[in-house]
């Protein structure tokens, strides 16, 4: 939690699950009872806790203000805390960004295959956009770890194909596209999760391109001025290729939905 700088995690007791607070000595205390199987979760900058287990997005507001208990008796029952039914990803991260217009808002970001799911959770009703995620390794279907370091958001490919950083400046909710850049290596695993200090510095090397490039131009009187030019746009993919990729993404989503319904 970036507000109190304390570690939280989900703890399972038989057929029940709890959100617990862990101190520096390793001792824990119970904060709230939660719905079972919430495998994707994160905090935002205000200490709100979001979780998702395949169907419904859930929220516990300002967890740092909740009392912690040594036993499970008397704790908050937060199981009726769903705020929307939508898709996110195997893990998610929160960012504050200006993606829709004037003013920054809080968004959750998750990856499912080559699709980036952006969910607005502040500054208006909950809303989701599914964007074409460019720059990712196409062999990656599952992204089980997500981290946010200050303004940087990263995802790890379960097939060991690397860690990728979202370029917030590339997010376009109208054209439904976003660009990712490889920031590091990842291990091949089917059991992982992302946990980190959100206020800390990123351990990954800088990979995002500058949003603008500066060029000097001489003006009258021998003076010099700096003129900002938009960074060179990447060449657009062939329309036919994009249509084929979109059709493939839709088929994969349908297959995942069928698997979830069977479960």
N, C-alpha and C positions, 0 to 999 in steps of 0.2 A: 504494500500500500504506500504510494508516494506521499501521503499526508502524514502518517505517523511513522513511516520507515520501519514497519514491522512486517514480518513474514506471516502469511496466511496460507492455509491449504485445506483441502477437503479430506476428512477422515471418516472411514467406514467402520461402523460397529454393527456386525451381523447384517440385518436388513435395513439399517438406518445409516444416514450419512450426515455429517456435520461440518460446518465451517469453523476452523479453529485458529487461534492466534498463538504464535510460537515466539518465545523470547530468546535472548542471546545465550541462555544456559541450556536451551533445548526443551524447556518445560512448556507445556501448552495449556490453553484454556478454551472452553467451548464458547462460541459466539452465537451461532444460530444453527437450527436444523435446516437442511437443504434437501432438494429433490435428488434422488439417487441418479447416478450416471451422468453427471454434468462434466464431461471430459474437456470442454473448452471454456476457458474463463480468463478474465483480466480485470484490472482496476483502471479507472480513468483518473484524471488529475485531481478530482475532488474526493476521491476515496470511495466512489460508487463501485460496487462489485457486480460484474456481469457474468452470466454463465449460460451455456448452451449445450444440450445433450442430443442434438439431432433434429429437434422439432421447434421448441419454444425458447425464445430468448428471455432470460430472467434477470432481475435486478434487485440488489439489496443496497439501499441508499446509505451513504456515509458510514461505512463499517467502523471507522475509527471512533465513532461516538457510541457504539454499542457496548454494553457491559459484558465482560467475559466471566465465565463461571468455572469453578473447579470440577463440577459435576454436570451432568446433562439435564438436571432438573431446573426448571424455571427459565430456560433459555428461549430466545425468540424462535418461533416457528415460521419460517419464511417460505414455506412450500407453495403458497398461493401468491407468488410474486412474478408471474409471467407478464411480459409487457408486449410481446408480439410473437407471431408464428412465422418463422422465416428460416433462411439458410445462412450459415456463417462459414464455419470451417472447423477442422480438427483442433485448431487453437486459434486465438485471436489476440489482437493488440488494439489499444485505443490511441487515437491521435486527436489533437486540436488543430483544425485547419479551416481555411476559407475555401470551400469547394463549391459553394452555391451562389456566392455573391457577398454583399457587405457583411463583415463580421465573421469571426471564427466560431465554429461549432464543434461538438465532440462526435467523433465517428469511431465505430468499431470496424476493423478490417480482418478478413479471414480469406484463406485460399482453399478452393476446391478444384483440383486439377489445374487447368489453365484459366480459371475464372476467379476474379477478385470480387468478393462480396463486401460492399461498403454499406454500413448501417448508421444512419443518423440517430443519435440518442439524446441530443439536446437542441434547443433552439427551434423546436417544432415537434410535431408527432413523429413517432418512430417510422423511418422509411428506409427501404433497402434498394440498392442498385447493384446489378451484376455486370461487371466490366470484363472485357477481354484483356487478360494479363499478358502483355508482351514481354519478351526477354527471358522467360522462364525455360528451364530444360523441359522438353515435351515428355520426357520419360517419367516426370514427377506427377503422381496422382494425389498423393497425400502429403500434407504439410503439418506435422504433429507438434512443431515448436514455433512459437511466435514471441518476439521480444520487441520492446520499445525502449529506446535510450534517448531521453529528451524528445527530439523531434524525429528520430530515426526509427523506422519500423522494419523488422527483419523476419524472414520465414526460412525454416530449415526443411529441406526435402528428405523424406524418409528413405528414399532409395540411395542416399549418399551422393547426390549430384550437386550439393552445394547449399550455401546460405544466400538468399537474395534479399535485396533492400528495395522497398517501394520508393519511387520518386514521386513525392507528393505533388510537385509541380506538373507532373504529366497526367494527373487524374482529370479526366474529362467526363462529367456525368451526362453530358448531352450526346457525345459520340460513343459513350460507354467503352472507354479505353483507359489503360494505365500501363506504365512502363516500370519494369523491375531490372535491377542490375546485380550481377553476381558479386557478393562481397566476401565470400570465404568458402571453406570446405565444410562438409557435414558427414557424419558417420551414418552408415546404413543401419536402420533400426525400425522396429515396429512397436516400440514402447518408449515414448519420449514425451516431454512436455517442456514448455518454456517458462522459466522463472528468472527474474533479474531485478535489480534496483533501477527503477524507471528514471531516477534523477542522475544516475551514473553516466559516465562517458562510454560510448560504444567501443567494444574491443576490436571491431572490424575496421579495415582501412577505408578511407573515403573513396567512394566509387561514383557518386552522383555527378553528372555534368553540371557546369554552371548554367543557371537559367538565362543569363545574358553574358555576352562577350563585349569587352570594351575596345573601341577603335579611336585613335587620335586623328583629329582633323584640324589642319591649320586654317585660321580665319584671318580676316583683315587686321593689319597692324602687327602681324607677326605673333599674335597670341595663339594659344592652343586650347582646344576644348575637347572634352571627352564625350563622345557620342555613343549611346548604348544601342546596340542592334540586337534584336531577338536572336537567340541561339538558332543555328541552322536546323530546320526541321528534318526529321528522318524521312527517307523516301517511303511513300505509302506502298503497302503490299498490293499485289495484283488482286482485283476484286473477286475473281473466281476463286483464288486461294483462300481469301478471307471467308467467302461463303461456305467453302468446304470445311474450314475449321469451325465455323459457327454451327454447322450441321452436326459435326462430330461432337462438339461440346454439348449440344442439346441431347444427343443420343446417350452420352455418358451420364448426364443429369437424370434422364429417365431411368437408366439402369440403376443408379444410386437410390432413386426414389422407390423403385420396386423392391430393392434390397431392404430399405428402411421399413417399408410396409410389411414385408415378410417377418422382420424381427419384431 
